[in-house]
Amino acid sequence: MKIKVAGIVILTATITFRAFYVWYFKHHGTTQTEREDFENGLGSGVVDAEVPFDPNTGGFVEWNITRSTDVASSGRYSLKFFIDARQDDGTIWIERKIAVRKGVQIQVSLSFDFYSDHESLANTRAVICAYVGFQRPRTEEHFIVIGIANEVEGCKKFNYTIA
């Protein structure tokens, strides 16, 4: 069995992320489902970022991804994404490797809930992106925009499928 990167979610937001990931793998008619509700930490997820230098602080833009009990769609915990938006740039994400058999054609469906405490159709400050691939992403160019973070107040479900 060969380990390949199969699903990664990125958020460029200062908003609470109500996360419930579901990965579906179709192997010759069989389906493998993996879920993560962050009840036991980040699970097998790893946080990463590409953020610019902040001339106001002399370091890089401040950011973090932490577990939170503010809002959750499954269990008690979710992930909260924060990025200092004063430099109007930066990308933060959580990534997870998933094992797939070599030579097997797969379809990956990623589904999660995103919570925003306000709606702002006039100002798109944060977007929801996804990445599915065989190498770790390193820059925001690796990701595909799948939605707007503050399109609605409250919870919105996002889905992304790639074969």
Backbone as CSV, one residue per row, in Angstrom:
resi,resn,N_x,N_y,N_z,CA_x,CA_y,CA_z,C_x,C_y,C_z
1,MET,0.850,-1.173,0.000,0.000,0.000,0.000,0.893,1.233,0.000
2,LYS,0.534,2.189,-0.801,1.319,3.413,-0.914,0.504,4.557,-0.324
3,ILE,1.126,5.395,0.507,0.440,6.536,1.106,0.454,7.679,0.106
4,LYS,-0.709,8.275,-0.125,-0.817,9.430,-1.014,-1.664,10.487,-0.329
5,VAL,-1.391,11.727,-0.627,-2.217,12.800,-0.101,-3.513,12.770,-0.883
6,ALA,-4.635,12.622,-0.199,-5.903,12.487,-0.900,-6.878,13.596,-0.576
7,GLY,-6.722,14.300,0.495,-7.680,15.355,0.767,-7.140,16.393,1.718
8,ILE,-7.286,17.643,1.336,-6.817,18.729,2.176,-7.801,19.876,2.065
9,VAL,-8.079,20.489,3.159,-8.983,21.626,3.157,-8.203,22.852,3.573
10,ILE,-8.501,23.946,2.952,-7.858,25.200,3.314,-8.918,26.257,3.547
11,LEU,-8.687,27.089,4.488,-9.564,28.219,4.734,-8.699,29.445,4.924
12,THR,-9.087,30.526,4.297,-8.396,31.786,4.526,-9.380,32.661,5.279
13,ALA,-9.524,32.395,6.562,-10.615,33.010,7.298,-10.215,33.376,8.714
14,THR,-10.964,34.285,9.278,-10.850,34.617,10.694,-12.156,34.226,11.370
15,ILE,-12.723,33.151,10.922,-14.068,32.733,11.302,-13.994,31.318,11.862
16,THR,-14.941,30.939,12.690,-14.990,29.590,13.222,-15.348,28.604,12.120
17,PHE,-14.620,27.528,12.053,-14.854,26.478,11.064,-15.523,25.320,11.773
18,ARG,-16.758,25.063,11.445,-17.512,23.952,12.002,-17.243,22.754,11.114
19,ALA,-16.376,21.883,11.548,-15.844,20.888,10.619,-16.382,19.492,10.864
20,PHE,-16.725,18.853,9.807,-17.080,17.444,9.808,-16.690,16.921,8.433
21,TYR,-15.509,16.346,8.345,-14.993,15.897,7.065,-15.534,14.513,6.747
22,VAL,-15.822,14.276,5.506,-16.175,12.939,5.061,-15.450,12.691,3.745
23,TRP,-14.642,11.664,3.709,-13.956,11.284,2.477,-14.569,9.983,1.992
24,TYR,-14.963,9.952,0.761,-15.492,8.737,0.165,-14.508,8.251,-0.893
25,PHE,-14.140,7.011,-0.824,-13.255,6.418,-1.812,-14.011,5.297,-2.497
26,LYS,-14.043,5.326,-3.787,-14.698,4.258,-4.530,-13.620,3.396,-5.181
27,HIS,-13.506,2.157,-4.707,-12.537,1.200,-5.245,-13.325,0.055,-5.853
28,HIS,-13.422,0.012,-7.132,-14.086,-1.099,-7.814,-15.415,-1.448,-7.149
29,GLY,-16.259,-0.472,-6.945,-17.585,-0.717,-6.394,-17.669,-0.684,-4.882
30,THR,-16.545,-0.616,-4.176,-16.608,-0.542,-2.721,-16.380,0.900,-2.285
31,THR,-16.926,1.254,-1.162,-16.795,2.609,-0.645,-16.099,2.573,0.706
32,GLN,-15.121,3.431,0.886,-14.435,3.598,2.166,-14.784,4.988,2.664
33,THR,-15.298,5.098,3.868,-15.676,6.387,4.435,-14.800,6.673,5.641
34,GLU,-14.246,7.870,5.693,-13.454,8.303,6.837,-14.039,9.604,7.352
35,ARG,-14.219,9.699,8.658,-14.814,10.885,9.270,-13.858,11.461,10.306
36,GLU,-13.959,12.775,10.503,-13.149,13.442,11.523,-14.008,14.506,12.170
37,ASP,-14.199,14.408,13.485,-14.984,15.429,14.182,-14.165,16.168,15.240
38,PHE,-12.883,15.910,15.316,-11.937,16.635,16.166,-12.202,16.468,17.662
39,GLU,-12.877,15.383,18.038,-13.112,15.108,19.454,-11.810,14.746,20.172
40,ASN,-10.860,14.203,19.456,-9.580,13.798,20.044,-8.429,14.566,19.408
41,GLY,-8.500,15.872,19.459,-7.450,16.692,18.862,-7.693,16.886,17.381
42,LEU,-6.618,17.020,16.630,-6.720,17.235,15.187,-6.813,15.927,14.423
43,GLY,-6.977,14.817,15.142,-6.983,13.532,14.460,-5.631,13.329,13.813
44,SER,-5.622,12.921,12.566,-4.352,12.760,11.854,-4.036,13.984,11.002
45,GLY,-4.738,15.084,11.269,-4.515,16.317,10.514,-3.285,17.073,10.984
46,VAL,-2.685,17.809,10.057,-1.518,18.646,10.330,-1.828,20.046,9.815
47,VAL,-1.558,21.069,10.620,-1.809,22.445,10.181,-0.596,22.978,9.430
48,ASP,-0.869,23.866,8.476,0.201,24.460,7.685,-0.285,25.810,7.165
49,ALA,0.637,26.601,6.618,0.275,27.937,6.145,1.286,28.465,5.143
50,GLU,0.819,29.416,4.359,1.680,30.272,3.545,1.220,31.692,3.858
51,VAL,1.984,32.395,4.673,1.599,33.744,5.085,2.729,34.726,4.775
52,PRO,2.380,35.983,4.511,3.395,36.976,4.165,4.076,37.568,5.394
53,PHE,5.137,38.283,5.145,5.833,39.058,6.163,4.948,40.231,6.567
54,ASP,4.901,40.534,7.860,4.118,41.657,8.374,5.076,42.760,8.816
55,PRO,5.167,43.859,8.059,6.103,44.930,8.415,5.749,45.616,9.734
56,ASN,4.513,45.452,10.206,4.094,46.058,11.474,4.692,45.339,12.678
57,THR,4.968,44.036,12.530,5.462,43.259,13.665,6.902,42.792,13.498
58,GLY,7.420,42.862,12.282,8.769,42.370,12.034,8.840,40.862,11.866
59,GLY,7.696,40.198,11.849,7.644,38.747,11.650,6.609,38.414,10.593
60,PHE,6.233,37.162,10.552,5.200,36.758,9.610,3.815,37.046,10.182
61,VAL,2.819,37.126,9.315,1.434,37.360,9.719,1.032,36.316,10.757
62,GLU,0.375,36.767,11.811,-0.075,35.873,12.872,-1.226,35.011,12.373
63,TRP,-1.193,33.719,12.729,-2.261,32.804,12.354,-2.270,31.626,13.319
64,ASN,-3.409,30.943,13.402,-3.479,29.691,14.148,-4.734,28.918,13.759
65,ILE,-4.682,27.638,13.997,-5.823,26.738,13.837,-5.904,25.955,15.132
66,THR,-7.016,26.105,15.856,-7.155,25.489,17.167,-8.487,24.763,17.290
67,ARG,-8.535,23.817,18.216,-9.807,23.169,18.545,-10.635,24.142,19.354
68,SER,-11.949,24.079,19.159,-12.845,25.005,19.839,-14.154,24.301,20.181
69,THR,-14.795,24.766,21.249,-16.137,24.280,21.588,-17.193,25.336,21.278
70,ASP,-16.817,26.406,20.573,-17.770,27.479,20.258,-18.958,26.970,19.453
71,VAL,-18.698,26.275,18.368,-19.732,25.747,17.474,-19.226,24.415,16.943
72,ALA,-20.078,23.392,16.942,-19.673,22.096,16.390,-20.862,21.433,15.716
73,SER,-20.614,20.760,14.611,-21.699,20.064,13.918,-21.726,18.586,14.263
74,SER,-20.665,18.098,14.884,-20.601,16.709,15.312,-19.795,16.678,16.605
75,GLY,-20.370,16.153,17.645,-19.660,16.124,18.915,-19.583,17.509,19.541
76,ARG,-18.541,17.743,20.350,-18.396,19.015,21.055,-17.384,19.951,20.418
77,TYR,-16.504,19.428,19.574,-15.383,20.219,19.076,-15.464,20.505,17.579
78,SER,-14.847,21.599,17.209,-14.666,21.972,15.810,-13.279,22.603,15.715
79,LEU,-12.952,23.129,14.553,-11.701,23.854,14.394,-11.995,25.321,14.181
80,LYS,-11.190,26.168,14.793,-11.292,27.614,14.601,-10.034,28.066,13.863
81,PHE,-10.254,28.739,12.726,-9.164,29.243,11.898,-9.042,30.744,12.124
82,PHE,-7.809,31.217,12.392,-7.566,32.648,12.558,-6.358,33.047,11.722
83,ILE,-6.511,34.163,11.000,-5.384,34.756,10.289,-5.533,36.268,10.375
84,ASP,-4.457,36.950,10.740,-4.464,38.413,10.820,-4.580,38.958,9.397
85,ALA,-5.662,39.644,9.111,-5.966,40.084,7.739,-5.421,41.470,7.401
86,ARG,-4.630,42.065,8.274,-4.141,43.423,7.989,-3.276,43.500,6.733
87,GLN,-2.614,42.428,6.368,-1.790,42.431,5.152,-2.577,41.949,3.929
88,ASP,-3.855,41.632,4.123,-4.754,41.239,3.039,-4.201,40.070,2.224
89,ASP,-3.548,39.140,2.904,-2.993,37.995,2.203,-2.716,36.892,3.210
90,GLY,-2.576,35.689,2.720,-2.230,34.553,3.560,-3.193,33.403,3.354
91,THR,-2.680,32.215,3.530,-3.455,30.999,3.348,-3.100,30.042,4.477
92,ILE,-4.113,29.518,5.162,-3.891,28.545,6.233,-4.768,27.329,5.970
93,TRP,-4.296,26.154,6.404,-5.067,24.952,6.134,-4.714,23.832,7.092
94,ILE,-5.563,22.799,7.066,-5.281,21.535,7.742,-5.248,20.478,6.648
95,GLU,-4.274,19.599,6.726,-4.145,18.565,5.701,-4.095,17.193,6.349
96,ARG,-4.494,16.205,5.572,-4.536,14.840,6.071,-4.179,13.879,4.942
97,LYS,-3.281,12.947,5.226,-2.945,11.900,4.268,-3.914,10.742,4.452
98,ILE,-4.261,10.123,3.350,-5.133,8.953,3.387,-4.508,7.878,2.507
99,ALA,-4.440,6.659,3.023,-3.830,5.553,2.291,-4.782,5.038,1.214
100,VAL,-4.246,4.881,0.009,-4.999,4.257,-1.086,-4.084,3.243,-1.761
101,ARG,-4.704,2.216,-2.334,-3.913,1.196,-3.019,-3.353,1.742,-4.324
102,LYS,-2.147,1.395,-4.626,-1.488,1.825,-5.861,-2.227,1.242,-7.067
103,GLY,-2.424,2.085,-8.080,-3.056,1.637,-9.308,-4.569,1.578,-9.276
104,VAL,-5.183,1.978,-8.175,-6.640,1.951,-8.056,-7.191,3.327,-8.384
105,GLN,-8.184,3.364,-9.259,-8.823,4.643,-9.571,-9.754,5.002,-8.415
106,ILE,-9.664,6.247,-7.944,-10.485,6.657,-6.806,-11.291,7.899,-7.143
107,GLN,-12.362,8.060,-6.391,-13.139,9.299,-6.400,-13.169,9.779,-4.959
108,VAL,-12.813,11.028,-4.733,-12.795,11.589,-3.386,-13.890,12.634,-3.286
109,SER,-14.744,12.483,-2.274,-15.772,13.482,-1.984,-15.497,14.035,-0.597
110,LEU,-15.292,15.315,-0.513,-15.004,15.999,0.739,-16.218,16.834,1.099
111,SER,-16.698,16.699,2.324,-17.880,17.427,2.769,-17.621,17.977,4.165
112,PHE,-17.959,19.248,4.391,-17.764,19.829,5.714,-18.702,21.013,5.901
113,ASP,-18.935,21.357,7.148,-19.745,22.514,7.508,-18.822,23.664,7.870
114,PHE,-19.203,24.865,7.454,-18.433,26.065,7.770,-19.369,27.051,8.450
115,TYR,-18.948,27.596,9.573,-19.760,28.541,10.336,-19.152,29.941,10.243
116,SER,-19.999,30.917,9.934,-19.593,32.321,9.932,-20.521,33.084,10.867
117,ASP,-19.964,33.958,11.687,-20.802,34.707,12.628,-21.492,35.903,11.983
118,HIS,-21.231,36.154,10.690,-21.905,37.255,9.997,-21.937,36.991,8.492
119,GLU,-22.867,37.649,7.823,-22.963,37.593,6.369,-22.397,38.884,5.806
120,SER,-21.637,38.788,4.727,-21.078,39.973,4.095,-20.931,39.719,2.607
121,LEU,-21.984,40.023,1.857,-21.949,39.821,0.415,-21.167,40.920,-0.287
122,ALA,-21.022,42.071,0.361,-20.331,43.203,-0.256,-18.815,43.079,-0.159
123,ASN,-18.327,42.325,0.811,-16.891,42.256,1.041,-16.457,40.795,1.150
124,THR,-15.787,40.282,0.147,-15.283,38.912,0.178,-13.896,38.921,0.798
125,ARG,-13.827,38.638,2.081,-12.548,38.660,2.785,-11.915,37.294,2.878
126,ALA,-12.730,36.270,2.846,-12.185,34.928,3.017,-12.896,33.965,2.077
127,VAL,-12.140,33.042,1.541,-12.719,32.036,0.663,-12.438,30.644,1.213
128,ILE,-13.278,29.708,0.827,-13.124,28.308,1.197,-12.499,27.600,-0.003
129,CYS,-11.435,26.861,0.241,-10.734,26.176,-0.846,-10.538,24.706,-0.489
130,ALA,-10.211,23.922,-1.498,-9.937,22.500,-1.292,-8.779,22.076,-2.178
131,TYR,-8.168,20.975,-1.786,-7.097,20.388,-2.585,-7.139,18.879,-2.396
132,VAL,-7.067,18.167,-3.483,-6.907,16.720,-3.461,-5.764,16.419,-4.414
133,GLY,-4.756,15.738,-3.942,-3.617,15.460,-4.801,-2.667,14.474,-4.167
134,PHE,-1.571,14.226,-4.853,-0.605,13.233,-4.403,0.613,13.849,-3.728
135,GLN,0.717,15.162,-3.717,1.813,15.858,-3.059,1.228,16.888,-2.097
136,ARG,1.982,17.217,-1.075,1.519,18.234,-0.125,1.466,19.589,-0.810
137,PRO,0.426,20.379,-0.539,0.376,21.734,-1.094,1.372,22.626,-0.365
138,ARG,1.888,23.620,-1.066,2.848,24.533,-0.456,2.438,25.981,-0.591
139,THR,1.636,26.300,-1.620,1.226,27.682,-1.854,-0.266,27.721,-2.156
140,GLU,-0.840,28.915,-2.081,-2.276,29.048,-2.325,-2.659,28.663,-3.747
141,GLU,-1.722,28.682,-4.684,-2.013,28.305,-6.065,-2.376,26.832,-6.209
142,HIS,-2.037,26.001,-5.227,-2.386,24.583,-5.282,-3.877,24.341,-5.049
143,PHE,-4.572,25.299,-4.478,-5.946,25.096,-4.045,-6.968,25.623,-5.046
144,ILE,-8.168,25.060,-4.987,-9.294,25.472,-5.819,-10.330,26.127,-4.915
145,VAL,-10.794,27.315,-5.276,-11.836,27.997,-4.497,-13.156,27.270,-4.719
146,ILE,-13.810,26.885,-3.609,-15.112,26.214,-3.714,-16.247,27.031,-3.103
147,GLY,-15.949,28.188,-2.520,-17.011,29.016,-1.966,-16.491,30.220,-1.211
148,ILE,-17.435,31.038,-0.773,-17.155,32.253,-0.013,-17.440,31.973,1.461
149,ALA,-16.529,32.366,2.339,-16.652,32.054,3.763,-17.827,32.747,4.437
150,ASN,-18.043,34.012,4.144,-19.084,34.769,4.857,-20.293,35.037,3.963
151,GLU,-20.642,34.062,3.133,-21.793,34.182,2.240,-23.117,34.145,3.008
152,VAL,-23.142,33.434,4.126,-24.331,33.372,4.976,-23.912,33.506,6.431
153,GLU,-24.825,33.989,7.253,-24.601,33.970,8.703,-25.024,32.603,9.205
154,GLY,-24.189,31.972,9.993,-24.492,30.641,10.489,-23.726,29.584,9.716
155,CYS,-24.327,28.416,9.629,-23.652,27.265,9.050,-23.996,27.073,7.579
156,LYS,-23.000,26.700,6.793,-23.200,26.357,5.387,-22.371,25.115,5.085
157,LYS,-22.975,24.162,4.383,-22.280,22.933,4.006,-21.544,23.145,2.686
158,PHE,-20.312,22.654,2.623,-19.510,22.693,1.410,-19.177,21.264,0.995
159,ASN,-19.189,21.035,-0.303,-18.854,19.727,-0.858,-17.883,19.915,-2.011
160,TYR,-16.970,18.977,-2.147,-16.020,19.001,-3.255,-15.736,17.554,-3.637
161,THR,-15.894,17.241,-4.914,-15.653,15.884,-5.401,-14.699,15.933,-6.583
162,ILE,-13.775,14.998,-6.604,-12.842,14.874,-7.720,-12.597,13.389,-7.974
163,ALA,-12.524,13.034,-9.245,-12.273,11.629,-9.607,-10.914,11.507,-10.257
